[in-house]
Amino acid sequence: MGGKVYATHVGLVEYGRGVVSVIALEAGYTPMVGDTVIGYIVDIDVGQWIVDINAPMNAVLKVPDAMEVPFTPDLVMTDFLDVGDTIVAKVVDLDRKRTPILSILGGELGRVDEGLVVEMTPSKVPRLIGKKGSMVSMILKETGCRLVIGENGRILIQCANREDEELIVSIIRKIEREAHTTGLTNRVHDYIMRMRGVKNG
């Protein structure tokens, strides 16, 4: 408008090649096809599981998108996934009502059997990832932990010990608090070094 760009949310400006984007700091999660999400099974319906993915509406995981077999009346769905289970899934479609359709087939998708899940503001997830993955790569290198980052603001943390899990949680909280600032990757690196020095020394 008049050669100026206006954002609909308060956030951080990122300049790309001919593109200006804004990372909103407080926006909720809106599911999009291709997103990786971490969800909780909250109900079971005929031929499908109902999944909380931290969105305005629950998602649906159908039997063929979970176990590569068609649904049959004698299938005991709770033998595979039950209420209370945690899954890593992909959003593969949105139906006419914008209900997210999930799949857990392929890659590192499926039921989560170990680790800790924490939540952060979904719009701040890009700050945890960093430009070209710089932030998360540094965190993984310095801690040796494994992270699965859901675009829905849930992060699965898998570390060798409880102390490292707690360190990762504190790192995530720091990133969430300071998401609006510059130089965050360097400060997080210094924070890890300082905390590891305390733990090891």
N, C-alpha and C positions, 0 to 999 in steps of 0.2 A: 504494500500500500504506500504509494508515494515514494517508492525506492527504499522503504523501510520494512523490516521484518518484525512481526509481533507474535509473541508466544502466548499460548492459552494457559500455561502453567509457569510458576516461578521455578527456575532451574539453572543449570550450567550450560553455557553455549559451547558447542563444538563446531569448528570450521573444517569442512572437507573440501574436496575438489568441486567447486561450484555449488556446494550444498552447505547450508547452515542448519544445524539441528540443536535441539534443547533437551537435555536430560532433566525431566521433572524431578523435584526433590520429595514430593509428598503424594504423588498420584498412586492409585491402587492398581491392581493387576487386571488387565484386559486380555483374555486368551487370544492367541493367534496361532494359525496353523504353522507347525514346525517348531513350536516352543517345547522345550524340555521342562517338565514340571514334576514336583514332588507332591504326592497326594496321599490322603488317608481314606481307606475304605470305610464308608459310613452307613451303607445299607446294601442290601442285595435284592434285586428284582428278577423277574423271569428272564434268564439269559444274559443278565448284565449286572455289573457292580456299579454302585453310585459312589462317586469319589469327590471328596472335598479338596479342591485345588486352590483355595484362598482367593476365589473369584466371586463375583456377584451371584453366580449360580453354580451348582454342583456339576461335575462332568460325568460322563458315562463311559464305562469300559465294557465292551461286549465280549462274550466268550471267544469268538473267532479272532479277536484282536489281542487275546491274552494267552491262548494255548493252541492255536492253529487247528482246532477241531470244531465242528459244528455243535451247536447246542442241541442236546437231547433231553427229554424229560427225566431220564434216570441219572443224569450228570449231577454229582454232588459238588456244587460249586465251592462250598466251604472247605473242601479238601485242597483246593488250590489257593484261594484267597478268601479271607474272612473279615468281618467287621473288626476294625482296629489295626489291620495290616497297613504298612506303609509301602508305597510303590514309587519307582521312578518311571515316568511315562512320557510319551510324545503326544502332543495335540495333532491329530491327523485330519480332523475335519470339524466343521461347525454346522449343526443342522439348521433348519429353517427358523428355529427359535433361538439360534445362537448358542445352543447347548454344546459345550466342547465334547468331542468324541476322542477318546484316548486309545493308544496302543502301547503294549509293553513288549512287543516282538522286536528282537534284534538288538545289536549293540550291547550297551550296559544297562538296558532297561530291565524292569522286573521288580519282584518283591525285594524289599530291603530287609536283610537278616541281621545286620550289625551296623553300629555307628550311632551317631547323634544327629538329630535334625533340629536346626535353629531357624528362626525367622527374622527377616529384615524387611524394611520398607521395599516393596517390589521395584519402585522407580529408582532405587539406589543400587540395584544389582549391577548395572553397568560400571559403577565405581569400584565394586569388588572385583570385577573382571579386569578393568583397566583398558587403556588403549592398546589394541592388538594383543590383549591378554597379558599385558605387562604386570599388573598387580597380582593376579592369581598365580601366574607363573613364578613370581618372586616368592610368594607365600608358600607354594608347594616345595620349591627348592630349599627354602630355609627351614621348613618344619618337617618335611618328609611325609606329610599327611596327604590323604586323598580327599578331594572335594568334588561333590556333584552339585552344581549350582542350577537351581530352578529359576526360570524367568518369573515364576510366581512368588519369589521372595523367600523360598525355603531352600536351605543349604544342608546337604548331607555331609557330615564330617566323619572321616574314618582315619583314626590315628593308632599308633602302636600302644599308646598309654593314655590314661585320663588327663595327665598334666598337659600333654600336647593338645588334647581336645579343648581343655579350658583355655589354653593360649589362643587357639583358633577362634573360639567364641569371643574372647576379649578383642581380638583383631577385627572381627566383624563389627562389633559394637563401636569400636573406634572409627572405622570407615563410615559407619552409619551416622555417627555424630558429626564427622568432619567432611561429609560428602560435598559440601558447598565450597571447600577450600582448594587451593592449588598446592602442588608439591606433596600431595598425599602419599604417593608411592614411596618417596624417600623417607617420609616421617614414619610410615608403617614399617619400613625396613629397619630404621633406627630403633623403633619400639620393640621389634622382635629381638634384635641384638641385645637390647637392654634387659628384656625379660629373660632371655636365655642365659645372660650373664648372671642374673639373680638366681635362676634355677640351678645353674651349674656351679655357681661359686658361692 
